[in-house]
Amino acid sequence: MEEGFKWKYRYTALTGLFVFWLVAYMDRMVMSVAIPYIAKDFNLSPVAMGAVMSSFFFGYALCQIPGGFLADKYGARKVMTGTIVFWSVFTAITGMVNNLFNMIWVRALFGVGEGLVPAATYKSCATWTPVKQRAFATSIMLCSNCLGPALAPLFVAAIMAEWGWRMVFYSLTIPGLLLGLWVWVCLPDNPADKKGISQAEIDELKTDISTGAVGAGTKMSFWDIVKLEAVWKSFCILFFQNMTTWGFLSWQPSYMVMARGLSLSKMGMAAS
């Protein structure tokens, strides 16, 4: 008789990483939806609105590579736990800000926290997924990149309609802190350290890591990696893709509200 499906702990790990990215994308998308109402309260010009939104991305871009170094040196769990707590605190602080200058530096530090974490999540995903399934696992994790921006406008519109834009940032602090606790307790860097995991699953992961990885055991410096054709071509592709994608996502809610006159609820539905 064919053996039935058996849940493995790596599925729990992948689910947790998916939620991690989902929360991260919701946190960063909140500003795009809230900025037209923040601009009204602070009397911001479009240039000042752009400075607020861009400040996050400067911090985010600056810390991508350091995040990779930190994940390799200290482990993915420590980096993920520390960074989600860090950026969740600055999410809450965003709701307390009362002027443009403070909003810019708070959002830049929020970007620093989010920028340190992507490399760690990919490292953790690789650790908890057999090599032959890593592309599929990564594709599941990356679904959050679109689901987060889709859910954020609905969430923001609902909260803002009742309690205003500040409460949105306070509300998103809670899931971040809870998720940080879950990562620390439930997602060790070495699968063998997880209580309750079967020896068969540990052996499966070890076998794949030692024999299945392309180029396993080959040491490369940072500059060797940068010189790889696939790396810089991917960089260029993503650079121009993100310029268009995030430019559109950042300004779309403001355009709907300020240029088209949509109500908060209609803007949330359309942006989603």
C-alpha positions as CSV (number, residue, x, y, z in Angstrom):
1,M,0.0,0.0,0.0
2,E,1.3,3.4,-0.9
3,E,2.3,5.4,2.1
4,G,0.2,8.5,2.7
5,F,1.4,12.1,2.8
6,K,3.4,12.9,5.9
7,W,4.0,16.4,7.1
8,K,7.7,17.3,7.5
9,Y,9.1,20.0,9.6
10,R,10.6,21.7,6.5
11,Y,7.1,22.5,5.4
12,T,6.6,24.3,8.7
13,A,9.8,26.2,8.1
14,L,8.8,27.2,4.6
15,T,5.4,28.3,5.8
16,G,7.1,30.5,8.5
17,L,9.4,32.0,5.9
18,F,6.4,32.8,3.7
19,V,4.7,34.6,6.5
20,F,8.0,36.4,7.3
21,W,8.1,37.8,3.8
22,L,4.4,38.5,3.8
23,V,4.7,40.7,6.9
24,A,7.8,42.4,5.5
25,Y,6.0,43.4,2.3
26,M,3.0,44.6,4.1
27,D,5.2,46.7,6.4
28,R,6.9,48.4,3.5
29,M,3.7,48.9,1.5
30,V,1.9,50.6,4.3
31,M,3.6,53.9,3.6
32,S,2.6,54.0,-0.1
33,V,-1.1,53.7,0.9
34,A,-0.9,56.1,3.9
35,I,1.4,58.8,2.4
36,P,-1.4,60.9,0.8
37,Y,-3.1,61.2,4.2
38,I,0.2,61.8,6.0
39,A,1.0,64.5,3.4
40,K,-2.3,66.1,4.2
41,D,-1.6,66.1,8.0
42,F,2.0,67.4,7.5
43,N,1.3,69.6,4.5
44,L,3.9,67.8,2.3
45,S,4.6,68.6,-1.3
46,P,5.0,65.8,-3.8
47,V,8.8,66.2,-3.6
48,A,8.6,65.8,0.2
49,M,6.4,62.7,-0.2
50,G,8.9,61.2,-2.6
51,A,11.7,61.9,-0.1
52,V,9.8,60.0,2.6
53,M,9.2,57.0,0.3
54,S,12.7,57.0,-1.1
55,S,14.3,57.1,2.3
56,F,13.2,53.5,3.0
57,F,14.7,52.3,-0.3
58,F,18.1,54.0,0.4
59,G,18.3,52.2,3.7
60,Y,17.1,49.0,2.2
61,A,19.5,49.0,-0.7
62,L,22.5,50.0,1.5
63,C,22.1,46.9,3.8
64,Q,21.5,44.1,1.3
65,I,25.1,43.0,1.0
66,P,25.9,43.6,4.7
67,G,22.9,41.4,5.5
68,G,24.4,38.6,3.5
69,F,27.7,38.9,5.3
70,L,26.0,38.9,8.7
71,A,23.9,35.8,7.8
72,D,27.0,33.9,6.8
73,K,28.9,34.9,9.9
74,Y,26.3,34.7,12.6
75,G,23.6,32.5,11.1
76,A,20.2,33.2,9.5
77,R,18.2,32.8,12.7
78,K,20.0,35.6,14.6
79,V,19.8,38.0,11.7
80,M,16.1,37.3,11.0
81,T,15.2,37.6,14.7
82,G,17.1,40.8,15.3
83,T,16.1,42.5,12.1
84,I,12.3,41.9,12.3
85,V,12.3,43.1,15.9
86,F,14.4,46.2,14.8
87,W,12.1,47.1,11.9
88,S,8.9,46.4,13.9
89,V,10.1,48.9,16.5
90,F,10.6,51.5,13.7
91,T,7.2,50.6,12.3
92,A,5.7,51.7,15.6
93,I,7.9,54.8,15.8
94,T,6.6,55.8,12.3
95,G,3.2,56.2,13.9
96,M,4.6,58.6,16.5
97,V,6.4,61.0,14.0
98,N,5.1,64.5,13.8
99,N,7.4,66.2,11.1
100,L,9.0,65.5,7.8
101,F,12.6,65.4,9.0
102,N,11.9,62.7,11.6
103,M,9.8,60.7,9.2
104,I,12.7,60.6,6.7
105,W,15.3,59.2,9.2
106,V,12.8,56.8,10.8
107,R,11.9,55.3,7.4
108,A,15.5,55.1,6.4
109,L,16.3,53.1,9.6
110,F,13.2,51.0,8.9
111,G,14.7,50.3,5.5
112,V,18.0,49.3,7.2
113,G,16.2,46.7,9.2
114,E,14.4,45.2,6.2
115,G,17.5,45.4,4.1
116,L,19.5,43.2,6.4
117,V,17.1,40.3,6.2
118,P,16.5,39.0,2.6
119,A,19.8,37.1,2.4
120,A,19.1,35.5,5.7
121,T,15.7,34.2,4.6
122,Y,17.2,32.7,1.4
123,K,19.9,31.1,3.5
124,S,17.4,29.6,5.9
125,C,15.2,28.4,3.0
126,A,18.2,26.6,1.5
127,T,19.1,25.1,4.8
128,W,15.6,23.7,5.3
129,T,14.9,22.5,1.7
130,P,16.5,19.7,-0.2
131,V,18.5,20.9,-3.2
132,K,16.1,19.3,-5.7
133,Q,13.2,21.2,-4.3
134,R,14.8,24.6,-3.7
135,A,13.5,26.4,-6.8
136,F,9.9,25.3,-5.9
137,A,10.4,26.3,-2.3
138,T,11.8,29.7,-3.3
139,S,8.9,30.3,-5.7
140,I,6.4,29.7,-2.8
141,M,8.3,32.1,-0.6
142,L,8.4,34.7,-3.4
143,C,4.6,34.6,-3.8
144,S,4.5,36.8,-0.7
145,N,6.1,39.6,-2.8
146,C,2.8,40.1,-4.6
147,L,0.4,38.9,-1.9
148,G,1.8,41.4,0.6
149,P,1.2,44.4,-1.6
150,A,-2.2,43.0,-2.5
151,L,-3.3,42.7,1.1
152,A,-1.7,45.9,2.5
153,P,-4.1,48.4,0.9
154,L,-7.1,46.5,2.2
155,F,-5.7,46.3,5.7
156,V,-4.6,49.9,5.7
157,A,-7.9,51.2,4.4
158,A,-9.8,49.2,7.0
159,I,-7.7,50.4,9.9
160,M,-7.4,54.0,8.7
161,A,-11.1,54.3,8.2
162,E,-11.7,53.6,11.9
163,W,-8.6,54.9,13.7
164,G,-6.4,56.9,11.3
165,W,-3.0,56.3,9.7
166,R,-1.0,56.2,12.9
167,M,-2.9,53.1,14.2
168,V,-1.9,51.2,11.0
169,F,1.8,51.4,11.9
170,Y,1.1,50.5,15.6
171,S,-1.0,47.5,14.5
172,L,1.7,46.0,12.2
173,T,4.2,46.1,15.1
174,I,2.5,43.1,16.8
175,P,2.8,40.4,14.1
176,G,6.4,41.4,13.5
177,L,7.4,40.9,17.2
178,L,5.5,37.6,17.4
179,L,7.1,36.3,14.2
180,G,10.6,37.3,15.6
181,L,9.9,35.1,18.6
182,W,8.7,32.2,16.4
183,V,11.9,32.4,14.3
184,W,14.1,32.3,17.4
185,V,12.3,29.4,19.0
186,C,11.4,27.3,16.0
187,L,13.9,27.9,13.2
188,P,17.4,26.9,14.2
189,D,20.2,27.2,11.6
190,N,21.0,23.5,11.9
191,P,17.9,21.3,11.3
192,A,19.3,18.6,13.7
193,D,18.9,21.1,16.5
194,K,15.1,21.2,16.1
195,K,13.3,19.2,18.7
196,G,11.0,16.6,17.2
197,I,12.4,16.5,13.7
198,S,12.8,12.9,12.4
199,Q,16.2,11.4,11.7
200,A,15.0,10.5,8.2
201,E,14.4,14.2,7.4
202,I,17.7,15.2,8.8
203,D,19.5,12.6,6.7
204,E,17.6,13.7,3.6
205,L,18.7,17.3,4.1
206,K,22.3,16.3,4.9
207,T,22.5,14.0,1.8
208,D,21.2,16.7,-0.5
209,I,23.5,19.4,1.0
210,S,26.6,17.3,0.7
211,T,26.0,15.6,-2.7
212,G,23.4,17.6,-4.6
213,A,24.6,21.2,-4.6
214,V,26.2,22.5,-7.8
215,G,29.7,23.5,-6.9
216,A,29.5,22.2,-3.4
217,G,32.8,22.7,-1.5
218,T,34.0,25.4,-3.9
219,K,35.1,28.6,-2.0
220,M,34.6,31.9,-3.8
221,S,35.4,35.4,-2.7
222,F,32.8,38.2,-2.9
223,W,34.6,39.6,-5.9
224,D,34.6,36.2,-7.6
225,I,30.8,36.1,-7.3
226,V,30.4,39.7,-8.6
227,K,32.4,38.8,-11.7
228,L,29.9,36.0,-12.6
229,E,28.0,36.9,-15.7
230,A,24.7,35.7,-14.3
231,V,25.1,37.9,-11.2
232,W,25.6,41.3,-12.9
233,K,23.1,40.5,-15.6
234,S,20.5,39.6,-12.9
235,F,21.5,42.9,-11.2
236,C,20.8,44.9,-14.3
237,I,17.5,43.2,-15.0
238,L,16.2,43.6,-11.4
239,F,17.5,47.3,-11.3
240,F,15.3,48.4,-14.2
241,Q,12.4,46.1,-13.2
242,N,12.3,47.5,-9.6
243,M,12.6,51.1,-10.9
244,T,9.3,50.6,-12.7
245,T,7.6,48.3,-10.3
246,W,8.3,50.2,-7.1
247,G,7.9,53.6,-8.8
248,F,4.4,52.5,-9.8
249,L,3.5,50.8,-6.5
250,S,4.8,53.8,-4.4
251,W,2.7,56.4,-6.2
252,Q,-0.3,54.5,-7.3
253,P,-2.4,55.1,-4.1
254,S,-1.5,58.8,-4.1
255,Y,-2.5,59.1,-7.7
256,M,-5.9,57.5,-7.0
257,V,-6.6,59.7,-4.1
258,M,-5.1,63.1,-5.1
259,A,-5.6,63.0,-8.9
260,R,-8.7,60.8,-9.3
261,G,-10.5,61.6,-6.1
262,L,-11.1,58.1,-4.9
263,S,-12.3,57.5,-1.4
264,L,-10.2,55.6,1.1
265,S,-12.2,52.4,0.7
266,K,-12.2,52.5,-3.1
267,M,-8.5,53.3,-3.3
268,G,-7.8,50.3,-1.1
269,M,-9.7,48.0,-3.3
270,A,-8.3,49.4,-6.5
271,A,-4.7,49.3,-5.3
272,S,-5.1,45.8,-4.0
